[in-house]
């Protein structure tokens, strides 16, 4: 399985095995993309402590991985550690300055913190580097709506339909 993508039951089994290793303080080297899949699996299953352990383990093996930093930032955000998440995204941006996902996640976090103008700036940067325009425009619309700017929200939703 080294260097390969997981699928279905294979991912579940790999995640359970890796999770048990993490729980026992052991681990086996994994490529960054494999760790990304495992971390995402733990997040989806609500196993956030395992997801954090996997991200920390991954950063020991891949200290310059913007992907793993981004995953850890996401976990921090959903667990109420938004300031820590923003710090991790700053670091991730140093390694991958053109990664749209970093800007999109930062935009979501800043919107949650009611720093709407900064959030919109980050969503606009995300649009420059991403291919998933619909999700970014949707998040922009939510931000504008929270900011009490419904006309701008409508413009973003219209962009989704136009693309």
Secondary structure, 3 states (H helix, E strand, C coil): CCCCCCCHHHHHHHHHHHHHHHHCCCCCCCCHHHHHHHHHHHHHCCCHHHHHHHHHHHHHHCCCCHHHHHHHHHHHHHCCCHHHHHHHHHHHHHHCCCCHHHHHHHHHHHHHCCCHHHHHHHHHHHHHHCCCHHHHHHHHHHHHHHCCCHHHHHHHHHHHHHC
